[in-house]
Amino acid sequence: MNLRRFGRTGWMVSEIGYGMWGMAGWTGSEDAESLEALQRSVELGCNFFDTAWAYGDGHSERLLGELLRRNPDRRLYTASKIPPRNRKWPSQRQFSLDDCYPPDYILEYVHKSLENVGVDALDLIQFHTWEDAWLDDARLARAIDDLRSRGLVGAVGISINRWEPWNGVRAVRSGLIDAVQVIYNIFDQNPEDELFPACQEMDVAVIARVPFDEGSLTGNLTLDSKWPEGDWRNSYFVPENLKATLEHVAPLKALLPAGMALPELALRFILNHPAVSTIIPGMRKPRHVEQNIACSAAGALPEELHNQLRAHRWMRTPTYWSQ
């Protein structure tokens, strides 16, 4: 596993991290298998784990806590997220700080996450939704300073709304945050325009999420794909999105070099960008862990192939199904 510097924190984190939403927010997860996959990732050099209180109302955080207890001698980086008080994903322009993250509420949920993970301090706490306009409320900076001064967190970050990488550039340039989490993949290359240059200038870490475009870049989706009732993917891959997505995936398969699978292409594309500190694919099975972590040893894609993939940028804007 190759390591990358996590912005100005100076942490050296695994360039393939671990996204833990699927262990508590998607159907098909089972705790014993999840813990086996998590442990396998540690054995292979993964040291960055991203969870959130909203992933099963703390269930994913508690799994992370169990992983820490099983590996007391390893330096594993813990990242979690505060859910918005109004429980609305994504944020909307009209939402105020009081709607989503009033100061007392921020402190309350950091303590909830600490209790779930079973630690005295989290390495990184993130706001699970974000509006740059909240920077105009002076209480936000004071609340963040309070978390640091109490020693409850090592760093603070934001998770940027889907397909809105511009709505975080101001936060990066404010100097208030240490990390941004943003959707970045073969289709969603927009963070390269403004966000990544700002992060590089301000030495802010980048966590690339949704590397497989919610599963489409695994190559396993079809027009007949369905999920059990209550699974989030049913509301995301509505017929209009599923059809359009598959139409964008199909041409990529023709670009695959011999012996390379689509998930490997997707992860190694992201490794090409130096602004990225870590990628957090969701992984629930040990074999997926092994396949994804192997991409680190394989390295970034050859320049010619990477340039071909740049032509597959897909300009998307938020809509009713893209929560």
matplotlib code that plots the C-alpha trace (Angstrom):
import matplotlib.pyplot as plt

x = [0.0, 1.3, 0.8, 0.0, 0.3, -3.1, -2.7, -1.3, -2.0, 1.1, -0.5, 0.6, -2.5, -3.2, -4.1, -6.9, -8.9, -12.2, -15.7, -18.0, -21.5, -22.3, -21.9, -24.9, -26.8, -27.2, -28.9, -26.8, -24.3, -23.6, -21.4, -19.2, -18.3, -17.9, -15.4, -13.5, -13.2, -12.1, -9.5, -8.2, -7.8, -5.6, -3.5, -3.0, -1.9, -5.2, -5.1, -7.8, -11.4, -14.4, -17.7, -20.6, -23.2, -25.8, -24.6, -27.0, -27.4, -23.9, -23.8, -20.9, -19.0, -19.4, -17.9, -14.9, -14.5, -14.4, -11.7, -9.6, -9.9, -8.7, -5.7, -4.4, -0.8, -1.6, -2.1, -5.5, -7.0, -10.6, -12.9, -16.6, -19.3, -21.9, -25.4, -27.4, -29.9, -32.8, -31.7, -31.7, -29.2, -28.0, -28.1, -30.0, -29.2, -31.9, -30.8, -29.2, -26.5, -29.3, -31.2, -28.2, -25.4, -26.1, -23.0, -24.5, -25.7, -22.2, -20.7, -23.5, -22.9, -19.2, -19.6, -22.1, -19.5, -16.7, -18.9, -19.7, -16.1, -14.9, -12.1, -11.3, -10.7, -11.4, -8.7, -11.1, -14.7, -16.6, -19.8, -21.9, -23.5, -22.2, -23.0, -20.2, -22.7, -22.5, -19.0, -20.8, -22.1, -19.2, -20.5, -19.3, -15.6, -16.0, -17.6, -14.7, -12.1, -13.9, -13.7, -9.9, -9.3, -11.1, -8.9, -12.0, -10.7, -7.4, -8.8, -12.0, -13.4, -16.5, -18.3, -19.4, -22.8, -23.2, -22.1, -21.4, -17.6, -17.8, -19.7, -16.6, -13.9, -14.6, -14.3, -11.0, -9.7, -11.0, -8.2, -10.8, -10.8, -8.2, -10.0, -12.7, -14.5, -15.9, -17.3, -14.5, -14.4, -14.1, -17.5, -17.3, -14.1, -15.4, -13.4, -10.3, -11.6, -11.6, -11.6, -8.4, -6.3, -7.6, -6.8, -3.3, -2.8, -4.1, -2.6, -6.1, -6.4, -8.8, -10.9, -12.2, -15.6, -18.0, -15.1, -17.4, -20.3, -22.5, -21.8, -22.0, -18.3, -18.1, -19.7, -22.3, -25.4, -28.0, -31.4, -33.0, -31.0, -33.2, -32.5, -34.5, -37.1, -35.6, -32.2, -31.0, -30.0, -33.6, -34.2, -30.9, -31.0, -34.4, -35.1, -34.0, -30.7, -30.0, -30.5, -28.3, -25.6, -25.4, -25.1, -22.0, -20.5, -20.6, -17.9, -15.5, -15.4, -13.9, -11.0, -10.1, -6.6, -6.3, -6.6, -7.9, -11.4, -13.6, -13.2, -9.4, -9.7, -11.9, -9.6, -6.4, -7.9, -8.3, -4.7, -3.5, -4.4, -1.8, -4.4, -6.1, -4.9, -7.0, -9.9, -12.7, -14.4, -17.1, -16.1, -18.1, -16.3, -12.7, -12.2, -13.3, -10.8, -8.0, -8.9, -9.2, -6.1, -4.1, -4.7, -2.3, 0.6, -0.4, -0.2, -1.7, -2.8, -0.5, -0.8, -2.3, -5.1, -5.8, -6.1, -8.6, -10.7, -10.7, -13.0, -15.7, -16.4, -20.1, -21.6, -24.4, -26.4, -28.4, -31.9, -34.7, -33.2, -29.6, -29.7]
y = [0.0, 3.4, 6.3, 9.9, 13.0, 14.1, 17.8, 20.1, 17.5, 15.7, 12.3, 9.6, 7.7, 4.8, 6.0, 3.4, 4.1, 2.5, 3.9, 2.4, 3.4, 0.1, -1.7, 0.0, 1.9, -0.6, -4.0, -7.1, -6.2, -8.6, -7.6, -10.7, -10.3, -6.6, -7.0, -9.7, -7.3, -4.5, -6.6, -7.8, -4.2, -3.5, -6.5, -5.1, -1.7, 0.3, 2.8, 5.4, 4.6, 6.9, 6.5, 8.7, 8.8, 8.6, 5.2, 3.1, 5.7, 4.9, 1.3, 1.8, 3.8, 1.0, -1.4, 0.9, 0.9, -2.9, -2.7, -0.4, -2.7, -5.6, -3.7, -1.7, -1.5, -0.1, 3.6, 3.7, 7.0, 7.6, 9.9, 10.4, 12.9, 15.0, 14.5, 17.7, 18.4, 18.5, 15.2, 16.6, 15.3, 17.2, 20.7, 23.4, 27.0, 28.2, 26.0, 28.0, 26.9, 26.6, 24.3, 22.0, 22.6, 24.9, 25.0, 23.0, 20.3, 20.0, 19.3, 16.8, 14.7, 14.7, 13.2, 10.6, 9.6, 9.4, 7.2, 4.9, 4.6, 4.3, 6.9, 10.1, 12.0, 11.4, 12.1, 13.8, 15.1, 16.3, 18.2, 15.7, 18.4, 21.8, 25.3, 27.9, 30.5, 29.1, 30.7, 34.1, 32.9, 33.6, 30.9, 28.2, 29.2, 29.4, 25.9, 24.4, 26.1, 24.7, 21.2, 21.6, 23.3, 20.6, 18.0, 16.1, 16.1, 16.3, 17.9, 19.2, 18.7, 19.1, 16.6, 18.5, 18.0, 15.8, 17.5, 20.8, 21.0, 24.8, 24.9, 24.3, 26.4, 29.3, 27.0, 25.7, 29.2, 30.3, 28.3, 26.9, 23.3, 20.6, 18.3, 18.1, 15.0, 15.2, 12.9, 12.4, 9.6, 9.1, 10.8, 13.4, 15.3, 18.8, 19.0, 19.5, 22.9, 25.0, 22.8, 20.8, 23.8, 25.6, 22.5, 22.3, 26.0, 25.8, 22.3, 20.9, 17.1, 15.6, 12.5, 11.1, 9.5, 7.5, 6.2, 3.7, 6.1, 4.3, 1.0, 1.8, 1.7, -1.8, -2.9, -5.0, -2.9, -3.7, -2.1, -4.8, -4.0, -3.9, -3.8, -4.8, -2.4, 0.4, 0.2, 3.7, 2.7, 2.2, 6.0, 6.9, 4.6, 5.6, 4.4, 7.7, 7.7, 4.0, 4.2, 7.2, 5.8, 2.5, 4.5, 6.3, 3.1, 1.1, 3.0, 2.6, -1.1, -0.8, 1.1, -1.6, -3.0, -6.8, -8.2, -5.0, -4.9, -1.8, -1.2, -1.1, 1.4, 3.6, 3.6, 4.0, 7.0, 8.8, 7.9, 10.0, 13.2, 14.5, 16.5, 13.3, 12.1, 9.0, 7.2, 5.6, 2.8, 1.0, -2.6, -5.3, -8.5, -9.5, -10.2, -6.7, -5.4, -7.4, -6.3, -2.6, -2.4, -4.1, -1.0, 0.9, -1.4, -1.1, 2.7, 5.4, 4.8, 5.3, 8.9, 7.9, 5.9, 8.5, 11.2, 9.0, 8.7, 12.5, 12.7, 10.8, 13.6, 13.8, 17.1, 16.5, 18.8, 17.9, 16.7, 15.2, 11.7, 12.7, 13.0]
z = [0.0, -1.0, 1.5, 0.7, 2.8, 4.3, 3.7, 6.4, 9.1, 7.9, 8.4, 6.0, 5.0, 2.7, -0.8, -0.8, 2.3, 3.4, 3.0, 5.6, 4.5, 2.9, 6.2, 7.7, 5.1, 2.2, 2.2, 2.1, 4.8, 7.7, 10.7, 10.8, 7.1, 7.4, 10.3, 8.3, 5.4, 7.6, 9.2, 5.9, 4.8, 7.8, 7.1, 3.6, 4.7, 4.8, 7.7, 6.8, 7.7, 6.9, 8.6, 9.9, 12.6, 9.9, 8.7, 10.7, 13.5, 14.8, 13.7, 11.3, 13.9, 16.4, 13.8, 13.4, 17.2, 17.2, 14.5, 16.6, 19.6, 17.5, 16.4, 19.4, 18.1, 14.7, 13.8, 12.2, 11.2, 12.2, 10.3, 11.0, 10.1, 12.0, 10.5, 9.7, 12.4, 9.8, 8.4, 4.8, 2.3, 0.3, 1.9, 0.1, -0.3, 2.0, 4.9, 7.7, 10.2, 12.8, 10.5, 10.2, 12.6, 15.6, 17.9, 20.8, 18.3, 16.8, 20.2, 21.0, 17.9, 18.2, 21.6, 20.2, 17.6, 20.2, 22.3, 19.4, 18.2, 21.8, 21.6, 23.4, 20.1, 16.4, 13.9, 11.6, 12.0, 9.0, 8.4, 6.4, 4.3, 3.5, 2.4, 1.9, 3.1, 6.6, 6.9, 7.3, 10.7, 13.2, 15.5, 13.1, 13.4, 17.2, 17.3, 15.3, 17.4, 20.5, 19.2, 18.7, 22.0, 23.9, 22.1, 20.7, 17.1, 15.3, 12.2, 10.7, 7.3, 5.1, 2.9, -0.3, -1.8, -4.8, -8.1, -6.3, -6.0, -6.3, -3.0, -0.8, -2.5, -0.1, 2.9, 1.6, 1.1, 4.5, 6.3, 8.6, 7.4, 7.0, 4.5, 1.9, 0.9, -2.7, -5.4, -7.9, -10.5, -14.3, -14.8, -12.1, -12.9, -12.0, -8.8, -11.0, -12.1, -8.9, -5.9, -6.3, -7.2, -4.0, -1.9, -3.3, -2.6, 0.9, 1.7, 2.4, 2.1, -0.5, 0.2, -3.1, -2.5, -4.8, -7.0, -8.6, -9.2, -6.7, -8.4, -12.1, -12.5, -11.2, -14.5, -12.7, -13.3, -16.0, -17.0, -14.8, -11.6, -8.5, -4.8, -1.8, -0.4, 1.6, -0.1, -1.0, -4.5, -5.5, -5.1, -6.8, -9.8, -11.0, -14.6, -16.1, -14.2, -14.7, -18.4, -18.9, -16.6, -18.5, -21.7, -20.3, -18.9, -22.1, -24.0, -21.1, -21.5, -24.9, -23.4, -20.9, -21.4, -21.4, -17.9, -16.3, -14.8, -14.7, -11.0, -11.3, -14.2, -12.0, -9.0, -10.9, -12.8, -9.5, -8.4, -11.3, -9.6, -7.0, -5.1, -3.9, -0.5, -0.3, -2.1, 0.0, -2.0, -0.2, 0.6, 2.3, 1.3, 1.8, -2.0, -2.8, -0.3, -1.9, -5.4, -4.6, -2.5, -5.2, -7.3, -5.1, -6.1, -9.8, -9.5, -11.6, -15.2, -18.1, -19.4, -22.7, -21.2, -18.5, -21.2, -23.1, -20.0, -19.5, -22.5, -20.5, -18.1, -17.6, -16.6, -14.1, -11.9, -8.7, -9.3, -7.2, -7.2, -6.6, -2.8]

ax = plt.figure().add_subplot(projection="3d")
ax.plot(x, y, z, "-o")
ax.set_aspect("equal")
plt.show()
